[in-house]
Amino acid sequence: MYLNSLIRPRPHAIARAPKQIHNYLFVTTDVIDPIVADYAATFYEKTDKTEIAILDCIRFLRHFLHLFHRIRADYLDAYQILVLAEPDSTVKQTLKEGSLALRQTAESGE
């Protein structure tokens, strides 16, 4: 029930946040008790639609990869602007070229 004691104060912190929080994740290497996971899920309605989830490391990695897949174009745009905006930066040319190749690969797979 250690995770339960971590979850209990979160709805109050979420309610006081200056901007709406859509997802609040706990990541653990411990076994997740289904009762605790169910308890965390009850806060969705209580927090004005903020999902509180408890994930083990593997599920977190899946969640992160799914999120990154959804926002990859925005990430690649921002990264490309930053890297290319400084032609004389310490970023090696090979990294810049790799970034552009990553961009082309991502766009060809859409």
BELCOR-V781724 format. One record per backbone hydrogen bond with DSSP energy under -1.0 kcal/mol. NH is the residue of the N-H (numbers start at 1). CO is the residue of the C=O. If there is no record, write none. Layout:
# BELCOR-V781724
NH:CO  NH:CO
This chain:
# BELCOR-V781724
5:1  6:2  7:3  8:4  10:7  13:9  14:10  15:11  16:12  17:14  24:51  26:53  28:55  37:33  38:34  39:35  40:36  41:37  43:40  44:41  47:43  48:45  49:44  51:22  53:24  55:26  60:56  61:57  62:58  63:59  64:60  65:61  66:62  67:63  68:64  69:65  70:66  71:67  75:71  76:72  77:73  78:74  79:75  80:76  81:77  82:78  83:79  84:80  85:81  89:86  96:92  97:93  98:94  99:95  100:96  101:97  102:98  103:99  104:100  105:101  106:102  107:103  108:104  109:105
